[in-house]
Amino acid sequence: MSKVPAGTELTRPFLPAKDFELSKRFYETLGFEKLLDATVAIFRMGRGEFLLQSYYQKDWAENFMMQLMVDDLDAWWTHIQSLDLPSRFGVAPPKAPALQPWGLRIAYVTDPSGVLWHVAQRRLDISHD
């Protein structure tokens, strides 16, 4: 049996952007750190990263979801509401935190390309959260 090499591996999904410049501003406003701004943009929040690409396919973008696990969803919700994302970026209004049937409390935010973000409260004593 072969052993998988281990080191500093990192998974980075590619997110679509209908309007690349607008999407970059959206993610910076939300609080992501922009690490690279070139033909793609790399964003980081905590230990997670993603690549924003200047590529858009409606069906794909509107079926793409990301999850941001946070320690304090109420504080995040206050932050999200303060940004007035719908008027600034033309996005759907964020949905307030609610407990979902699968056990996570989640708020929903949609980016300018239709990507749905699940901003989820990390549960205590559950290692995969």
C-alpha positions as a printed NumPy array, in Angstrom:
array([[  0.   ,   0.   ,   0.   ],
       [  1.419,   3.395,  -0.985],
       [  1.646,   6.225,   1.469],
       [  0.279,   9.618,   0.422],
       [  2.917,  12.355,   0.697],
       [  2.146,  14.808,   3.485],
       [  3.325,  18.343,   3.94 ],
       [  1.571,  21.657,   3.553],
       [ -1.245,  20.612,   1.222],
       [ -4.102,  23.081,   0.781],
       [ -7.377,  22.697,  -1.087],
       [ -8.503,  25.788,  -3.021],
       [-11.787,  25.693,  -4.934],
       [-12.218,  27.929,  -7.982],
       [-15.219,  30.254,  -7.681],
       [-16.812,  31.84 , -10.749],
       [-17.145,  35.586, -11.214],
       [-19.581,  37.141, -13.663],
       [-18.058,  40.561, -12.953],
       [-14.53 ,  39.928, -11.695],
       [-13.932,  43.424, -10.263],
       [-17.32 ,  43.546,  -8.499],
       [-16.775,  40.089,  -6.997],
       [-13.323,  41.041,  -5.712],
       [-14.787,  44.11 ,  -3.993],
       [-17.608,  41.964,  -2.554],
       [-15.214,  39.495,  -0.941],
       [-12.947,  42.214,   0.423],
       [-15.987,  44.002,   1.878],
       [-17.158,  40.771,   3.49 ],
       [-13.766,  40.518,   5.206],
       [-11.694,  38.132,   3.111],
       [ -8.006,  38.927,   2.725],
       [ -6.916,  39.211,  -0.912],
       [ -3.563,  37.437,  -1.271],
       [ -3.189,  37.765,  -5.046],
       [ -4.821,  39.979,  -7.651],
       [ -3.86 ,  38.821, -11.126],
       [ -5.639,  36.749, -13.778],
       [ -7.2  ,  35.021, -10.761],
       [ -7.572,  36.424,  -7.249],
       [ -6.753,  34.376,  -4.177],
       [ -8.739,  35.085,  -1.015],
       [ -8.235,  33.831,   2.526],
       [-10.368,  33.727,   5.656],
       [ -8.768,  31.975,   8.607],
       [ -7.286,  28.712,   7.308],
       [ -9.501,  28.567,   4.202],
       [ -8.699,  29.933,   0.778],
       [-10.289,  30.052,  -2.644],
       [ -9.429,  31.287,  -6.107],
       [-11.803,  33.724,  -7.766],
       [-11.699,  33.384, -11.522],
       [-12.938,  35.676, -14.249],
       [-15.129,  32.92 , -15.643],
       [-18.881,  32.559, -15.403],
       [-21.388,  29.929, -16.37 ],
       [-24.838,  30.697, -14.941],
       [-25.962,  27.125, -14.189],
       [-22.662,  26.298, -12.527],
       [-22.44 ,  29.518, -10.493],
       [-26.004,  29.257,  -9.214],
       [-25.42 ,  25.654,  -8.093],
       [-22.104,  26.378,  -6.354],
       [-22.019,  26.549,  -2.555],
       [-19.324,  27.364,  -0.038],
       [-19.312,  27.022,   3.739],
       [-17.678,  29.405,   6.174],
       [-17.527,  27.939,   9.686],
       [-17.438,  30.639,  12.367],
       [-17.18 ,  30.683,  16.154],
       [-19.794,  33.41 ,  16.681],
       [-22.581,  33.439,  14.091],
       [-24.448,  36.235,  15.867],
       [-21.416,  38.526,  15.577],
       [-21.047,  37.536,  11.918],
       [-24.721,  38.237,  11.282],
       [-24.335,  41.722,  12.792],
       [-21.306,  42.246,  10.545],
       [-23.117,  40.988,   7.419],
       [-26.144,  43.198,   8.08 ],
       [-23.926,  46.259,   8.58 ],
       [-22.479,  45.878,   5.07 ],
       [-25.78 ,  46.48 ,   3.207],
       [-24.721,  43.968,   0.548],
       [-27.945,  44.143,  -1.521],
       [-27.685,  47.863,  -2.237],
       [-23.893,  47.889,  -2.614],
       [-23.538,  44.783,  -4.784],
       [-26.988,  44.015,  -6.194],
       [-27.192,  40.653,  -4.409],
       [-30.16 ,  38.937,  -2.774],
       [-30.748,  39.933,   0.851],
       [-28.846,  37.659,   3.249],
       [-30.983,  35.195,   5.196],
       [-30.871,  35.405,   8.974],
       [-29.37 ,  32.61 ,  11.066],
       [-31.652,  29.639,  11.606],
       [-31.189,  26.118,  12.922],
       [-31.259,  23.659,  10.021],
       [-32.636,  20.085,  10.212],
       [-29.1  ,  18.651,   9.96 ],
       [-28.086,  20.406,  13.202],
       [-26.173,  23.492,  12.103],
       [-27.277,  27.064,  12.662],
       [-26.68 ,  28.892,   9.384],
       [-27.018,  32.324,   7.782],
       [-26.998,  32.527,   3.984],
       [-25.226,  35.066,   1.771],
       [-25.228,  35.071,  -2.027],
       [-22.346,  36.636,  -3.951],
       [-22.743,  38.767,  -7.124],
       [-22.409,  35.675,  -9.36 ],
       [-25.014,  33.586,  -7.518],
       [-22.642,  31.505,  -5.357],
       [-24.412,  30.63 ,  -2.091],
       [-22.394,  30.893,   1.114],
       [-23.441,  29.01 ,   4.24 ],
       [-22.096,  30.965,   7.21 ],
       [-22.383,  28.302,   9.891],
       [-21.984,  28.321,  13.66 ],
       [-19.25 ,  25.919,  14.767],
       [-20.603,  23.485,  17.376],
       [-18.638,  22.837,  20.552],
       [-17.059,  19.414,  20.958],
       [-17.677,  18.351,  17.353],
       [-14.308,  17.935,  15.686],
       [-15.477,  18.13 ,  12.064],
       [-17.043,  21.557,  12.632]])
